[in-house]
């Protein structure tokens, strides 16, 4: 496939392509092909709006050492909810700026997921990790600013994530959003608490040292085995 930059690319079966009659005409999500390039003589234009798997685009782009604005966008992810809107907007711009005639109808392959993502967590999980004393109402107010809906209680609540925020999928992502809106400058700057005993050995440490000393005095040798070994070798020193 010869891409728009004039370079001939050797493709492999894992590369995602746009094809016409079983012939590749573009590297999906990376760069179009030279054969279907628009020039001053072009009269009929087919608009395409798509959602490609970021992992696949990243692999193809990296393997071919071909970076583009398109690959950068698809690698990071695009908003499912605005794909068709973007297609309509592009058609409207062509009509407005070039007096193009926009034909009616769309051809759609597959269906985009429309259900919002939900992530569950608890007030305790949030406060322990941020060192804060936020209330459930505080959390509700923060997510309201983000346009996220929340349901549940302090012990366990579920946040409904709009499709435009595809970067949020786990509890830690929610904590990060809370910290960002609450304000990093308002988080307490306290040191982590250590559970050790200062300036003296614990009872367990003292007992182990006495046992080691008595064993050495009796002529025994301590063996510290390699932790990453087989069960059979570990049993030999048990």
C-alpha positions in Angstrom: 0.0 0.0 0.0 1.3 3.4 -1.0 0.3 5.9 1.7 -0.4 9.6 1.2 3.2 10.5 2.0 4.3 8.6 -1.1 5.9 5.7 0.8 5.2 2.1 -0.1 4.3 0.2 3.0 4.6 -3.6 3.4 1.5 -4.8 5.4 0.9 -7.8 7.5 -2.3 -9.6 8.4 -2.5 -7.9 11.8 -2.7 -4.4 10.2 -6.2 -2.9 10.1 -7.1 -1.5 6.7 -9.9 0.1 4.8 -10.6 -1.9 1.7 -12.6 -1.6 -1.6 -13.3 -4.8 -3.4 -10.8 -6.6 -1.2 -8.1 -4.1 -2.0 -6.5 -2.0 0.7 -6.9 1.7 0.1 -6.0 3.1 3.5 -4.3 2.2 6.8 -7.2 2.4 9.2 -6.7 5.1 11.8 -3.2 5.9 10.6 -3.1 7.3 7.0 -5.0 7.2 3.8 -3.7 5.6 0.6 -2.3 7.5 -2.3 -4.8 5.9 -4.7 -7.8 7.4 -3.0 -6.2 10.9 -2.4 -8.4 13.9 -3.0 -7.0 16.4 -5.6 -8.2 19.3 -7.6 -10.1 17.0 -10.0 -12.1 15.2 -7.3 -15.8 15.5 -7.7 -17.3 12.8 -5.5 -16.1 12.4 -1.9 -17.0 9.7 0.5 -17.0 10.7 4.2 -16.0 8.2 6.8 -16.2 8.4 10.5 -15.0 5.5 12.5 -13.9 4.1 15.9 -10.8 1.9 15.8 -9.2 -0.1 18.6 -6.4 2.0 19.9 -4.2 -1.0 20.6 -4.3 -2.1 17.0 -3.6 1.4 15.7 -0.7 1.8 18.0 0.9 -1.5 16.9 0.6 -0.6 13.2 1.8 2.9 13.6 4.8 1.7 15.7 5.7 -1.1 13.4 5.7 1.1 10.3 7.3 4.1 12.2 4.4 6.2 10.8 3.0 8.7 13.2 0.1 11.0 12.2 -2.6 13.2 13.8 -5.0 10.4 13.0 -3.0 7.7 14.8 -2.5 10.0 17.8 -6.2 10.5 18.2 -7.2 6.9 17.8 -4.5 5.6 20.0 -5.9 7.7 22.9 -9.5 6.9 22.1 -12.4 8.9 20.6 -15.8 9.7 22.0 -18.3 7.2 20.7 -21.2 9.6 21.3 -20.0 12.2 18.9 -18.8 10.1 15.9 -22.0 10.4 13.9 -22.4 14.1 14.9 -18.8 14.7 13.6 -19.8 13.0 10.3 -22.8 15.3 9.9 -20.8 18.4 10.8 -18.1 17.5 8.2 -20.8 17.1 5.5 -22.4 20.5 6.5 -19.0 22.2 6.3 -18.5 20.8 2.8 -21.9 22.1 1.8 -21.3 25.5 3.3 -17.8 26.1 2.1 -17.8 24.5 -1.4 -21.5 24.4 -2.3 -21.3 20.6 -2.4 -24.4 18.6 -2.8 -24.8 16.3 0.2 -26.6 13.1 -0.6 -28.9 11.6 2.0 -28.4 8.3 3.8 -25.6 6.6 5.7 -24.0 3.2 5.6 -23.1 1.9 9.0 -21.1 -1.2 9.8 -21.5 -2.5 13.3 -23.0 -0.7 16.3 -21.3 1.6 18.8 -21.9 0.8 22.5 -24.2 3.4 23.9 -24.6 2.3 27.6 -22.5 4.4 30.0 -19.8 2.7 32.0 -20.4 2.3 35.8 -17.7 2.2 38.4 -18.4 1.4 42.1 -16.4 2.4 45.1 -16.9 3.6 48.7 -16.3 6.7 50.8 -13.8 4.9 52.9 -11.8 3.9 49.8 -11.6 7.5 48.7 -10.7 9.1 52.0 -8.1 6.5 52.9 -6.2 7.1 49.6 -6.5 10.9 49.7 -6.1 11.4 53.4 -9.3 13.4 53.5 -12.5 13.4 55.5 -14.9 14.0 52.6 -18.6 13.3 53.1 -21.0 11.6 50.7 -22.5 15.0 49.9 -19.1 16.3 49.0 -18.6 13.4 46.6 -22.0 14.0 45.0 -21.2 17.7 44.5 -17.8 16.9 42.8 -19.3 14.4 40.4 -22.2 16.8 39.7 -19.6 19.3 38.4 -18.3 16.7 36.1 -21.7 15.7 34.8 -21.5 12.2 36.3 -24.5 10.7 38.0 -24.1 8.9 41.3 -26.2 6.5 43.3 -25.8 4.6 46.6 -24.6 5.6 50.0 -21.3 6.3 51.8 -20.6 2.6 52.3 -20.9 1.8 48.6 -21.8 4.0 45.7 -21.8 3.7 41.9 -20.8 6.4 39.4 -22.2 6.5 35.9 -19.5 7.6 33.5 -20.4 9.3 30.2 -18.9 7.8 27.1 -16.9 11.0 26.5 -14.7 10.0 29.5 -13.4 6.7 28.2 -10.3 7.1 30.4 -12.3 6.3 33.5 -12.8 2.6 34.2 -11.6 1.7 37.8 -11.8 3.0 41.3 -8.4 4.7 41.2 -9.7 6.8 38.2 -12.6 8.0 40.4 -10.2 9.0 43.2 -8.1 10.9 40.7 -11.1 12.9 39.5 -12.2 13.6 43.0 -8.7 14.9 43.9 -8.5 17.0 40.8 -11.8 18.8 41.4 -11.4 19.0 45.2 -8.0 20.6 44.7 -4.6 19.0 45.1 -3.6 22.0 47.2 -6.3 21.1 49.7 -5.1 17.6 50.3 -3.4 17.2 53.7 0.3 16.9 53.7 0.8 14.3 56.3 3.5 11.6 56.5 2.5 8.0 56.3 2.1 6.4 59.7 4.5 3.6 60.6 3.5 0.8 62.9 7.1 0.0 64.1 8.5 0.4 67.6 11.1 3.2 67.8 14.6 2.7 69.3 14.0 -0.9 70.5 13.3 -4.4 69.2 9.8 -5.8 69.3 9.1 -9.0 71.3 9.1 -11.0 68.1 12.4 -9.5 66.8 14.1 -10.1 70.2 12.9 -13.7 70.3 14.2 -14.5 66.8 17.6 -13.0 67.6 17.9 -15.1 70.8 17.0 -18.3 69.0 19.5 -17.5 66.2 22.3 -16.9 68.8 21.5 -20.1 70.6 21.5 -22.1 67.4 24.8 -20.7 66.2 26.3 -21.4 69.6 25.3 -25.1 69.2 27.2 -25.3 66.0 24.3 -24.9 63.6 24.5 -23.0 60.3 21.7 -20.8 59.1 20.6 -21.2 55.5 18.9 -18.4 53.6 17.5 -20.0 50.5 16.6 -18.4 47.2 13.0 -17.4 47.3 12.2 -18.1 43.6 12.7 -21.9 43.6 10.8 -25.1 43.0 8.6 -26.6 45.7 10.8 -29.7 45.8 14.0 -27.7 46.6 12.1 -25.6 49.2 11.0 -28.8 51.0 14.6 -30.0 51.3 15.3 -27.1 53.7 12.0 -27.2 55.5 
